Amino acid sequence: MAARQQRQRRVFKRRLDPFTEYNAVGLITRCHFDRQGIEHIGTLIDDFVSPATSRNCSIPTNLQVMIALRYFATGKMQLCNGNDFGIHQSTMSRIVQRVSTALTRPHIIQRYIKFSTDAQTIHRHQTDFHAIANFPGVLGAIDGTHVKILRPTVNEEEFVNRKNFHSVNVQLVVDAHCHIQDIVAKWPGSTHDARILRESGISQLFQTPGLIPVKCHLLGDSGYPWKNLILTPFLNPATQQERRYNGPIIDEDGESDDDSDEGSDDDDADNNNCVPDNLDGRAYNTMTHF
């Protein structure tokens, strides 16, 4: 009987420990978070990603967090990122998937992303926006951004946006400090911003009487229709009052941030009549809400 071949011993690459390899600046440069932030994320998802045992050189939670953050920050190929940390590409892929799933669990999202409807918080947001450009009554700023994705195999044509690449059109509402208050990340790239808004929870919130206790509005670009919940720039300002209104929401080049080649697809859209009749110059120097 032939002798059994001895099982080959597994060889593990030397793994990078960013906490010992990099200082605070190095961590932020590579992961966009400092050590405290990385450890905080680790505590949030430890129950989901922590290895069950320490056998086979299992990867601890904080290192998994850094591996995923590095990938999110750079978008570099998993093979290259894996080489940086001394892990195989397949391990890299599983870690990114695992951490992404852990961070998008509902109880974590709802802890950090929430649209407050209490009067005190609304007034605070309005004060913060007013301090930026003397624009009154603003609760948040809204816009869409296209997140590039791989070509899908189902309904592929729906994900091709106006710039001719595959994407998901993500709607964001942020406060004056760019903290996300609301996010909708389910629509294919061909979907117009106005439709996403119209069918979003934010729209329903503003349209249901009594849910928003303070008269307020969002600011958006010319891709949105004007409604009670959102103010947009005049496309062709003809008076000093209209130009003064446009000032706080137009960029330095004199154009709104909307890069759409299309107008709004909302039947009620009328961007040349985008502010109430009772808005006058006094509104820019007061906290009057309309």
PyMOL commands that set and color helices and strands:
alter all, ss='L'
color gray80, all
select helices_A, chain A and resi 18-21+24-31+35-49+55-57+61-74+78-85+89-103+106-112+119-133+156-159+193-198+201-207+240-249+271-273+281-285
alter helices_A, ss='H'
color red, helices_A
select strands_A, chain A and resi 138-148+167-174+180-188+217-219+230-231
alter strands_A, ss='S'
color yellow, strands_A
deselect
rebuild
show_as cartoon
